[in-house]
Every structure is written in C-alpha cells, then in structure tokens.
Amino acid sequence: MKQSSLNRILTQAFGVLLGIGIAIWVLRGFGILTFVPGGVIWLLLLGAIAIGILSYAQRTWWRF
C-alpha cells in the first residue's frame, strides 16, 4: 500500500470518527440520544485523536 493511500485512509477515518463523536455528543446534549453512554462518546473522540496522531506521524516521520 502506498504512503499516500494509507494517509488518505487515516485522514478519512479521523474525520469520520470525529464527526460521529461530535454528532452523538450534540444529539445527546439535546436529549435525543440519551441512551448512549458517555464512555462511547469518549472512545470515539479519543480514537479520532489517536488516528489523527498516527496520520500525522505517518506523513512526517515514517518513511517506508
């Protein structure tokens, strides 16, 4: 797999996780998705941060 395609996949995964996490957080705040536990929201947001860091590291440091 080429470096640019891996970076594109990581960037898309970052955006998707961050978007879903923020959407669920906002909908839960409005009282629409009250059944979603807070831990799930934290996992989505922390997963997005981790994938963002991996994407940055892959783009700048890992040259394979």
C-alpha positions as CSV (number, residue, x, y, z in Angstrom):
1,M,0.0,0.0,0.0
2,K,1.4,3.4,-1.0
3,Q,2.0,6.0,1.6
4,S,-0.5,8.5,0.2
5,S,-3.3,6.0,0.1
6,L,-2.6,5.0,3.7
7,N,-2.5,8.6,4.7
8,R,-5.8,9.2,2.9
9,I,-7.4,6.3,4.7
10,L,-6.2,7.5,8.1
11,T,-7.4,11.0,7.4
12,Q,-10.8,9.8,6.3
13,A,-11.1,7.6,9.4
14,F,-10.1,10.6,11.6
15,G,-12.9,12.7,10.0
16,V,-15.5,10.0,10.3
17,L,-14.8,9.2,14.0
18,L,-14.6,12.9,14.9
19,G,-17.8,13.7,13.1
20,I,-19.7,10.8,14.6
21,G,-18.4,11.6,18.0
22,I,-19.4,15.2,17.9
23,A,-22.8,14.4,16.3
24,I,-23.6,11.9,19.1
25,W,-22.3,14.3,21.7
26,V,-24.6,17.1,20.4
27,L,-27.6,14.9,20.0
28,R,-27.1,13.5,23.5
29,G,-26.9,17.1,24.8
30,F,-30.2,17.9,23.2
31,G,-31.8,14.8,24.8
32,I,-32.3,12.8,21.6
33,L,-29.7,10.1,22.1
34,T,-29.9,9.8,25.9
35,F,-29.3,6.0,25.8
36,V,-25.7,6.4,24.6
37,P,-23.2,6.1,27.5
38,G,-20.6,8.8,27.9
39,G,-17.9,6.2,27.6
40,V,-18.8,5.5,24.0
41,I,-18.5,9.2,23.1
42,W,-15.1,9.4,24.8
43,L,-13.9,6.3,22.9
44,L,-15.0,7.9,19.6
45,L,-13.2,11.2,20.4
46,L,-10.1,9.5,21.8
47,G,-10.0,7.2,18.8
48,A,-10.2,10.1,16.5
49,I,-7.3,11.8,18.3
50,A,-5.2,8.6,18.1
51,I,-5.9,8.2,14.4
52,G,-5.1,11.9,13.8
53,I,-1.7,11.4,15.6
54,L,-1.0,8.3,13.6
55,S,-1.8,10.1,10.4
56,Y,0.5,13.0,11.3
57,A,3.3,10.6,12.3
58,Q,2.9,8.5,9.1
59,R,3.0,11.6,7.0
60,T,6.0,13.2,8.6
61,W,8.2,10.6,10.4
62,W,7.6,7.1,8.9
63,R,9.3,6.9,5.5
64,F,8.8,3.3,4.4
